[in-house]
C-alpha cells in the first residue's frame, strides 16, 4: 500500500512540475511577442494652447506588480530607467529635449503611474513652474525638485539643499504647493521620529528658495 501511495505522490508531483514549466514557457512566449516602437510616455501636460511637456522612458524596464497594495512606491505599473523631458509645439515638433535623469544627479528614476505636471508660478517671475519628485519612503513621502520653463527651456529653480520633501495622501510625482503669499510656499512632511506632520516654509530671496522654521 505504501508503495502505491508513493507512486501516486510522485506522479502528481511531476505532473504539477511539468504544468508549471509549461506555464512559464507560455508566459515567456507572450512576453516575447510584445514590441515597443517608441518610448513610453508617462506624462503629458499642456502648458498652453501651443506648448506641451512630455516625460518619456527611453531606456530601462517596464514591469507590473499588483501583489502588494501597501507598497505605494512600486505597486502597479512601473517604468524605471532613463527618461527624457521634452517640450513640443501642438504639432509635436520638438522645441527642447533633455535627459530628466540629469536633473536628479543621474540617478535611475522610477514612476509607477501616469500623471500630469502641476503648474504654478512660485517665485512670481511670470514663468511656469512645476514640481517633480521621486518616491522616498513608505510614509508617502516624496523628494521633489522645482523646475521652471523659460524661453521653451526647462531649468531647475534653486532650492536650499537642492530638493525638498513632502508627504501627501493623494498626490505623488507632481504636487501643488501651498502658497502663503507671492513668494513663499509650505510643505507638510511626516516625521517618523515625532509621529506627526511637520510644516516647513520656503521663501524666495530673489535667488533661491530658502528653508525657514
TAWOVEN-V345943 format. One record per helix or strand of 3 or more residues. SS is the DSSP state (a for helix, b for strand). FROM is the first residue (numbers start at 1). TO is the last residue. If there is no record, write none. Layout:
SS/FROM/TO
SS/FROM/TO
This chain:
a/2/32
b/40/46
b/51/65
b/76/89
b/94/99
a/101/104
b/109/111
b/128/137
b/141/150
b/153/156
b/164/167
b/178/181
b/184/191
b/196/204
b/209/212
